Amino acid sequence: MNKNFILKVMSLCALLILFYCEDIPEKIIEEIEPPKAGVILSFDDAYIDEWYDTDQQLKKYNWKGTFFVCKINTLRHSKIKKLQELQKEGHEIAGHGLHHYNAAAFLKDHSIDDYLHQEINPMMNLMNFYGFKITSFAYPYGARTKQLDTFLLKKFKIIRGRAFCEESASQQNSYYDHSKLVYSFSVDDTHEHFNLTHLLNLLKFAKKNDKILILNSHKTVKNVTGDYQTKNATLEFICKYIQSNNMKFYTLSDLDNLN
Ligand SMILES: [Zn+2]
C-alpha cells in the first residue's frame, strides 16, 4: 500500500471524527433545551369567514393559528379558497370530523371502524383533495375514548382534547407535556371558566416555566352575541402579550417536531 494512500485515508478519518464530534454538542443542546415559551391558538368548526377577517387584524403580530375544520363537504368554494390562503400564510388547517360527531356517544352503538369510515376517512380524502396537509385532529366536544386515541394516533401526529378547568394556573393541564394527546383551554367569552385574569395567569405561567399554552376558540367576533364566540380583542390581548414577552406562536403540528 503506498504511503500517500495511507495518509489520505488517515486524514479522511480525522475529518470524519472532527465532523462527528462537532455534531454532538448541537444534538445534546437540542435535547436539553426546553422549547421557547409560547401559545397555540386553535379554532374549531367552520367559521371560515370570521377567522379570515380575524387574520387580517392579527397579521401585524406575525401570529399563527391552527384551524380545526368540520363539515368540509358543505363548504362553498370561496371558503375553501380562504382556508387555502390561510395555509399558505403558515397557519395550520387540521381535522375536526366530517360530521362533527360526538365520538364517545357514537362509539356506544358503533364500532371504531364505523367511526373511521364515516367521520375520518372521507374527511381526510376531501381535505387532501383540496391540498390541505392534515396531521392534527381535535375531538368535537372534547369527547374521546382511550381506545379511539390509539387508532387516531396512527392517522394523526397530534390529537387534541379539552382541558379540565382548574383554579390555579399551575394545575391547568392545557400545557404541552411532550405527549401526542394535548388538551386546550377555551377562551370563548361565555365559557364559564374563562376570564382575562385567569388567561393572564396562564400566559404568565407559560412564560415563567418555558411552557406552551394550548388555547381554543370557535367563532371570532367583534361583539359577543352568544355561546362559542371569542372576542377579537381577547385574541389581540394574547398577541400583544406574546410580542412584548418575547414568546412564540406554535401550531399543533409544530409540537410533533419538538419530540
Ligand atoms: Zn367543534
Residues whose N, C-alpha, C, O or C-beta is under 5 A from the ligand:
A	BS01	ZN	D44 D45 P140 Y141
